Amino acid sequence: MKKLMVIIVLFLPISYLATIDNSANAEIVIPSYAKWGRLAMEKTKAKYPNAQIIDYLHIGKETKGDTTVEKFKLWLKGKEKEFGVFIDISYNPKTEEVIKITYKETDR
């Protein structure tokens, strides 16, 4: 039996992926939310296995006390509809242990 390999390509504006300094050595800087964005995509794909993720947006980060929440909006295309999902990933910023992940569907 053949196995199917799925590769997700993430398209972000170049300003999100890298900054280039003026020196002879260019330096690539990975945004702090990249790890959480990958996790948001993995968990969303597991929750909605019959839908394709067609867009990705990092909304922002909120820190309150010992908890940080990374906020994302993914746009999915299913067999019968397109819809958005807001994903909040709450975690401990010192240990990076995930506390909870919430999903909220939207039609916009």
C-alpha positions, -999 to 999 in steps of 0.1 A, spaced: 0 0 0 13 34 -9 16 61 18 5 96 10 28 124 21 13 158 26 35 189 26 21 222 39 38 252 24 35 283 45 34 316 26 42 347 47 54 381 37 92 381 36 92 408 63 78 381 87 104 355 79 136 374 78 153 407 84 185 415 66 210 438 82 233 461 64 265 442 71 281 417 47 266 388 66 228 386 62 210 373 93 178 353 92 154 359 121 126 334 128 96 350 144 89 340 180 55 327 170 67 303 143 67 273 166 32 281 178 20 287 142 32 252 132 14 237 162 -18 256 153 -17 242 118 -10 207 130 -38 207 156 -63 223 132 -55 198 105 -61 170 130 -94 185 141 -106 191 105 -90 163 85 -112 167 55 -104 204 50 -74 221 35 -57 251 52 -56 278 25 -46 309 46 -28 317 78 -27 348 100 -9 354 132 -31 378 151 -9 385 180 3 375 215 -10 383 250 8 377 282 -10 377 315 9 366 346 24 331 340 4 325 308 10 336 272 -16 332 245 -6 331 208 -36 339 185 -41 327 150 -67 326 123 -67 299 97 -89 298 67 -100 263 57 -117 249 26 -138 218 30 -158 198 5 -189 219 9 -178 252 25 -150 276 34 -146 288 69 -123 304 94 -110 290 126 -96 312 154 -70 292 174 -57 304 208 -27 285 222 -22 291 259 12 282 273 37 288 301 64 311 285 91 298 309 86 261 302 67 264 268 43 238 282 9 240 264 -19 247 288 -48 246 264 -58 251 228 -92 266 218 -109 267 185 -137 290 173 -152 287 139 -162 318 119 -178 324 85 -156 355 80 
